[in-house]
Amino acid sequence: MTQQTADIVKKVTENIYDVPMDFQDKMRVPGRIFVSQKLMNDLEIGTLKQTANVATLPGIKKYSMAMPDAHFGYGFPIGGVAAFDAQDGVISPGGVGFDINCGVRVIRTDLNVQDVRPRIKELVNALFNAIPSGVGSKSKLRVSDRELDEAFSRGASWAVEKGYGVESDIEHCEDGGFIDTADYSKVSDKAYKRGKPQFGTLGSGNHFLEVQEVDRIYDPDIAKAFGIREGTVTIMIHCGSRGAGHQICTDYLRTMERAVKKYGIDLPDKQLACAPTDSREGQDYFKAMGAGANYAWANRQVITHWVRETFERIFKMDSEALGMDLVYDVAHNVAKLEEHEIDGVKQQVYVHRKGATRAFPAGHPDVPVAYRSVGQPVLIPGSMGTPSYILHGGKKAMELSFGSACHGAGRVMGRGEAKRRFNGKVLERELLEKGIFVKATQSSMLAEEAPDVYKSSSEVVNVVHDLDIARKVVRVKPIGVAKG
């Protein structure tokens, strides 16, 4: 812990620290940081300040929270969680982020790693060719405006009905792969124009498609419920709403900047631009955000279909015979109207999760029936070359974090510095020596996403595991990665 952060935070218990209300003027609640002593060393002062800034917003409940992977973001910290009263609170695009419903899904297989490793270069090259990736990448899928309306409205369900998947895929998505309050009429023409050619693309940055080996089982019973066996291969897809979601956020930030003045909301940072939850501006954004989230679910569903087709082509078996079932799909950047018990009273709140994963426990009615007895799968990707984890919602999640966990490893280095410090071609060779074949559009992209650019995924996951927010079930390690 740096001296500067040590002077700010107060230790509550192991892995929980508070930013007290006297740290900054007009804080309505404390900040709460879920972080280990070791990870505290990587926590920027700016992240603590952003956490405190969020605590000044009207209607915030309990705490302004930051997950163990938290780092500096736009308005809210990435890894930030905040819940606002449904009547007296606010809705903020900065609490969701530009990549609406950036999320992760995991596909299981019955393939053993010994079957896949000898063909990993062929497989990753085929996946790279089948799924467009990179900055400004365009899809091989051509959708009409009407079809895009349907994707904005119905998410993964639309994609499955169009033949891009099976019915069980929908059952294994968070909220069935769509937000029912979405309204495509609240989405601008510019967002349509940006989203239309990118529908069915992976994107760039930290987005990836990864072939993985299940190398450790922590909880055999829950792993069995998830259909995962040690030594088999899984596929992880990490992407979001592409240009459509980015434009929706951009459009409504302008709307919210005007709303702040209209409703007389006092902000410590203009990036926290927001509107009252029951205002026209707040509800218009919420409906448009839902459309962006649905686009992302449909996007991941289409990519899933192409992944299955690629495996079928390489291994000469259909995806059903290969056991390519969707384990689960989680959203990272989203706001949802949920019921939570606060101070002993059930209340409706808009929970903003920016770079955070929902982690509902066993018995929660929003957990799919197949997993309700064990809790929601929680998918935490590592950074290229490091382990990823599959967890399940823990018993303390609702009490501690509004049913929220971390979403990844969390950056500790900017992209510019990463490109100065790392060489993409050298990194590619080093990963190959470790048994990981990586394919990317540009070597500079590999430098930006080098493993050392991120916190330890294991350390981050251990925090939520030890707090019983989300408990470890499976560890997977990459053997092949396709990146934008």
Protein Blocks (a to p, Z undefined) as FASTA:
>chain_A
ZZklmmmpccfbghiacddfklpghiabdcdddddfklmmmpcfklmmmmmmmmmpghia
hiacddfkbccdehiaehiacdddfklmccdfklnojbghiacdddddfbdfklmmmmmm
mmmmmmmmmmggdehiacfbdcdfklmmmmmmnmmmlmmmnopacfklmmmgghhipafk
bcfklpcfklmmmmmmmgopebeajbccdddddfbdfblmlmmmnopaehiacdddddde
kjmlmmmmmmmmmmmmmmmmmnopacfbfklgccdfkbmklmmmmmmmmmmmmmmmmmmm
mmmmmmmmmmmmmnopafklnopacfbdcdfbdcddddddeehiacddddddehiacddd
ehiakbcfklmmnopaddddddehiacddddddfklmmmnoopacfbeopabdfklmmmm
pcfklmmmmmmmnopacddfbfklmmmmgfklpccfklmmmmmmmnomaccfbdcddfbd
cdZZ
